[in-house]
Amino acid sequence: MAGDSETVTLLEAGEAAGRDIEGQPAAGPGPAPGGPKPSGPKPSGTTSSGITSSGTMPAHVAIIMDGNGRWAARRGLPRVEGHRRGVEAVRRAVRSAIDLGIPYLTIYSFSSENWRRPAAEVADLMGLLKLFVRRDLADLHANGVRVRIIGERDGLPGDIAGLLRDAEERTARNTKLTLVVAFNYGGRQEILRAVQTLARAVAEGRLAPSAIDAAAMTAALDTHGIPDPDLVIRTSGEQRVSNFLTWQTAYSEFVFVPDFWPDFDHAAFVAAIGEFQSRDRRFGGLSARAG
């Protein structure tokens, strides 16, 4: 995540042995992108503790995975061990999303500010990305997970850009879960790219200035075709968004949990959804619970 993040977890997936991602088929696609539409699937039958069968499930959960380094430091371990354990938490989160029937899961894996880290650490992370594609991507694909990458592609090393493209192309037809990986991503930078795209269209006569509205802006973002997050979870006890999905989270519910990311498990996921279900989402209107 941005700047102060301790997480770059998915990129380190190759550090651990590959495991299949188990789960039942998810419900159908979530709500249309670009607006606050809490129309995610509802669980049926017996539900996990904390989730009500009558409550609305989030169609899109986004996670700011924070605390890998601090998790390791408190145990006297090197930072890389925290990242390895963070990879296990990523796998658990993906399995949980599938099991709970959540169609979209976004993880903040590497921010545009993470390039400020020591060169040796960045080089290690890029190497681990290659291992991820070689090992975990096959399991994601076999289990029906579609990978979607958001973030700046220009300027990336050719081999890294190719790996990201391969991950998307190999899984493009999968429908069980869309795993959105925010890589080299920053919310402000994404908005600037979208504005530049619209400005070029106006300058070239392809778009009238009066046609630039919220829908046009949403369509120009990296997340086009993806519904806005209903729920954003941040681990490690920090309470800020750190340049993550700045436009898309305008009406998201936020749940901040004290656990470091390597300790985040299915029970914590379920508890966050239970908290989400307890919220009264008004979207600027009157309470649905009034009266």
FISEVO-296387 format. One line per 4 residues: number of its first residue (from 0); their letters; for each residue z, y, x of C-alpha. Coordinates in steps of 0.2 Angstrom, whole numbers, padded with zeros to 4 digits. Example, Ala and Ser with C-alpha at 12.3 -4.5 7.8 and 13.67 -1.06 7.14 Angstrom:
residues 2
0 = AS = 0039:-0022:0062 | 0036:-0005:0068
This chain:
residues 291
0 = MAGD = 0000:0000:0000 | -0001:0018:0005 | 0007:0025:0021 | 0025:0018:0019
4 = SETV = 0020:0001:0013 | 0027:-0015:0020 | 0013:-0025:0012 | -0004:-0031:0017
8 = TLLE = -0001:-0048:0010 | -0017:-0056:0003 | -0025:-0053:0020 | -0013:-0064:0028
12 = AGEA = -0016:-0079:0017 | -0024:-0089:0030 | -0007:-0090:0040 | -0001:-0103:0028
16 = AGRD = -0008:-0119:0022 | -0020:-0118:0008 | -0013:-0124:-0009 | -0021:-0126:-0026
20 = IEGQ = -0017:-0113:-0039 | -0011:-0122:-0054 | -0011:-0116:-0072 | -0019:-0117:-0089
24 = PAAG = -0034:-0108:-0095 | -0031:-0090:-0099 | -0035:-0081:-0115 | -0050:-0071:-0118
28 = PGPA = -0055:-0055:-0109 | -0043:-0040:-0110 | -0046:-0023:-0118 | -0060:-0012:-0115
32 = PGGP = -0058:-0001:-0099 | -0055:0017:-0098 | -0041:0020:-0111 | -0023:0015:-0116
36 = KPSG = -0026:0000:-0127 | -0012:-0013:-0127 | -0021:-0027:-0134 | -0017:-0041:-0122
40 = PKPS = -0015:-0059:-0127 | 0001:-0065:-0135 | 0010:-0081:-0129 | 0011:-0095:-0141
44 = GTTS = 0023:-0109:-0143 | 0038:-0110:-0131 | 0039:-0095:-0120 | 0047:-0092:-0103
48 = SGIT = 0064:-0084:-0104 | 0063:-0066:-0107 | 0046:-0066:-0115 | 0045:-0065:-0134
52 = SSGT = 0032:-0074:-0143 | 0029:-0060:-0155 | 0028:-0047:-0141 | 0012:-0040:-0134
56 = MPAH = 0007:-0047:-0117 | 0000:-0036:-0104 | -0019:-0039:-0102 | -0018:-0031:-0085
60 = VAII = -0004:-0032:-0072 | -0005:-0022:-0056 | 0007:-0025:-0042 | 0012:-0014:-0027
64 = MDGN = 0018:-0027:-0015 | 0032:-0019:-0005 | 0045:-0025:0007 | 0038:-0038:0019
68 = GRWA = 0043:-0030:0035 | 0061:-0026:0028 | 0063:-0043:0022 | 0059:-0050:0039
72 = ARRG = 0070:-0037:0048 | 0085:-0041:0038 | 0084:-0059:0044 | 0081:-0055:0062
76 = LPRV = 0063:-0061:0060 | 0046:-0053:0066 | 0036:-0043:0054 | 0023:-0056:0054
80 = EGHR = 0035:-0069:0046 | 0038:-0057:0032 | 0019:-0056:0029 | 0018:-0075:0029
84 = RGVE = 0031:-0076:0016 | 0022:-0062:0006 | 0007:-0073:0006 | 0017:-0087:-0004
88 = AVRR = 0022:-0073:-0016 | 0004:-0069:-0019 | 0000:-0087:-0023 | 0015:-0088:-0035
92 = AVRS = 0009:-0072:-0044 | -0008:-0078:-0046 | -0001:-0095:-0053 | 0010:-0085:-0065
96 = AIDL = -0004:-0074:-0071 | -0014:-0089:-0075 | 0001:-0098:-0083 | 0005:-0083:-0094
100 = GIPY = -0013:-0080:-0099 | -0015:-0063:-0091 | -0033:-0060:-0089 | -0032:-0047:-0075
104 = LTIY = -0020:-0046:-0060 | -0022:-0032:-0047 | -0013:-0032:-0030 | -0012:-0018:-0018
108 = SFSS = -0016:-0027:-0002 | -0022:-0014:0011 | -0022:0005:0008 | -0033:0018:0016
112 = ENWR = -0017:0024:0025 | -0013:0007:0033 | -0026:0010:0046 | -0012:0022:0054
116 = RPAA = -0003:0006:0059 | -0004:0000:0077 | -0021:-0006:0082 | -0014:-0023:0087
120 = EVAD = -0007:-0025:0070 | -0023:-0020:0061 | -0033:-0032:0072 | -0021:-0046:0067
124 = LMGL = -0023:-0042:0049 | -0042:-0042:0050 | -0041:-0059:0059 | -0030:-0065:0045
128 = LKLF = -0043:-0059:0032 | -0056:-0071:0040 | -0044:-0085:0038 | -0040:-0081:0020
132 = VRRD = -0059:-0082:0016 | -0060:-0098:0025 | -0045:-0107:0017 | -0038:-0099:0001
136 = LADL = -0055:-0093:-0007 | -0060:-0110:-0010 | -0044:-0114:-0020 | -0046:-0098:-0030
140 = HANG = -0064:-0102:-0034 | -0060:-0120:-0039 | -0046:-0114:-0051 | -0058:-0102:-0060
144 = VRVR = -0052:-0086:-0052 | -0064:-0071:-0050 | -0061:-0060:-0035 | -0065:-0042:-0037
148 = IIGE = -0063:-0030:-0022 | -0060:-0011:-0025 | -0059:0002:-0011 | -0070:0010:0002
152 = RDGL = -0083:-0001:0009 | -0092:0012:0020 | -0086:0011:0038 | -0079:-0006:0038
156 = PGDI = -0084:-0018:0052 | -0099:-0028:0047 | -0090:-0045:0047 | -0076:-0039:0036
160 = AGLL = -0088:-0031:0024 | -0098:-0047:0023 | -0082:-0057:0020 | -0077:-0046:0005
164 = RDAE = -0095:-0047:-0002 | -0095:-0066:0000 | -0078:-0067:-0009 | -0085:-0058:-0024
168 = ERTA = -0102:-0066:-0025 | -0094:-0084:-0024 | -0082:-0081:-0038 | -0093:-0070:-0049
172 = RNTK = -0095:-0082:-0063 | -0076:-0087:-0064 | -0067:-0082:-0080 | -0049:-0089:-0080
176 = LTLV = -0042:-0074:-0070 | -0049:-0058:-0062 | -0040:-0055:-0046 | -0043:-0037:-0041
180 = VAFN = -0039:-0034:-0023 | -0037:-0016:-0018 | -0043:-0016:0000 | -0045:0000:0011
184 = YGGR = -0040:0008:-0006 | -0033:0025:-0010 | -0032:0032:-0028 | -0036:0050:-0023
188 = QEIL = -0051:0044:-0012 | -0057:0034:-0026 | -0057:0049:-0038 | -0066:0059:-0025
192 = RAVQ = -0080:0046:-0023 | -0082:0046:-0042 | -0083:0065:-0043 | -0096:0065:-0029
196 = TLAR = -0106:0052:-0038 | -0106:0062:-0054 | -0110:0078:-0044 | -0125:0070:-0036
200 = AVAE = -0131:0064:-0054 | -0130:0082:-0060 | -0139:0089:-0045 | -0153:0077:-0047
204 = GRLA = -0155:0081:-0065 | -0149:0064:-0071 | -0133:0070:-0080 | -0129:0086:-0089
208 = PSAI = -0113:0094:-0084 | -0107:0093:-0102 | -0109:0074:-0102 | -0095:0072:-0089
212 = DAAA = -0080:0066:-0099 | -0066:0053:-0097 | -0078:0039:-0101 | -0091:0045:-0087
216 = MTAA = -0077:0047:-0075 | -0070:0030:-0078 | -0087:0022:-0076 | -0089:0030:-0059
220 = LDTH = -0073:0023:-0053 | -0071:0007:-0042 | -0063:-0001:-0057 | -0077:0001:-0069
224 = GIPD = -0077:-0014:-0081 | -0059:-0017:-0078 | -0046:-0012:-0091 | -0033:0000:-0086
228 = PDLV = -0016:-0008:-0081 | -0004:-0010:-0095 | 0010:-0014:-0083 | 0013:-0009:-0065
232 = IRTS = 0026:-0018:-0055 | 0033:-0012:-0038 | 0045:-0022:-0027 | 0058:-0017:-0014
236 = GEQR = 0067:-0004:-0025 | 0055:0010:-0021 | 0050:0021:-0035 | 0034:0029:-0032
240 = VSNF = 0015:0025:-0034 | 0009:0028:-0016 | -0009:0033:-0021 | -0012:0017:-0031
244 = LTWQ = -0024:0018:-0046 | -0020:0036:-0049 | -0032:0038:-0063 | -0030:0021:-0071
248 = TAYS = -0011:0021:-0073 | -0010:0037:-0084 | -0002:0027:-0098 | 0004:0012:-0089
252 = EFVF = 0022:0005:-0090 | 0031:0004:-0073 | 0044:-0008:-0069 | 0053:-0006:-0052
256 = VPDF = 0062:-0022:-0046 | 0074:-0022:-0031 | 0068:-0038:-0023 | 0057:-0037:-0008
260 = WPDF = 0040:-0044:-0011 | 0042:-0061:-0002 | 0056:-0065:-0015 | 0046:-0061:-0030
264 = DHAA = 0044:-0077:-0040 | 0039:-0082:-0057 | 0056:-0078:-0065 | 0054:-0060:-0058
268 = FVAA = 0037:-0059:-0065 | 0043:-0065:-0082 | 0057:-0053:-0082 | 0045:-0038:-0078
272 = IGEF = 0035:-0043:-0093 | 0050:-0045:-0104 | 0055:-0027:-0099 | 0037:-0022:-0103
276 = QSRD = 0038:-0029:-0120 | 0054:-0019:-0124 | 0045:-0003:-0121 | 0039:0008:-0135
280 = RRFG = 0021:0013:-0130 | 0016:0028:-0140 | 0001:0035:-0129 | 0005:0053:-0135
284 = GLSA = 0007:0048:-0153 | 0022:0043:-0164 | 0032:0028:-0161 | 0025:0012:-0169
288 = RAG = 0044:0007:-0172 | 0048:0023:-0182 | 0051:0022:-0200
